[in-house]
Amino acid sequence: MARTSIRVGLTDETQLMAGSLPVAKWTDQEKGERALDRDTNSPLYTVMIFLMEGERAEALKVTVPQTGLPDGLKPGVPVQTVDLMANPWANLFNGQVSSGVAYRAKALVVGESAQ
């Protein structure tokens, strides 16, 4: 099955803010197996990011490799994403379809002026 990745375009008005500390991703937590980036083999983390545009706000759970996590990342600090991608997904289980969008970035940068 082909995987689709869609680059997320952000406007100059878009503001991003960290909503959580990074949380480790696991492939099997009971066995202690960490989820790793396919390209770099770096451990993966998820960070809640608040995206605000005009009067609209959304919470996005973004996966980032450990190598892309900056010092000073904590809830409430402004951040920017590097190569933010949206990956639609769908699963069929017991006749029920669940679907959503997974977000992934190469890195996060702390500060409002980050590109």
Secondary structure, 3 states (H helix, E strand, C coil): CCCCCEECCCCCCCEEEECCCCEECEEECCCCEECECCCCCCEEEEEEEEEEECCEEEEEEEEEEHHHCCCCCCCCCEEEEECCEEEEEEEEECCEEEEEEEEECCEEEECCCCC
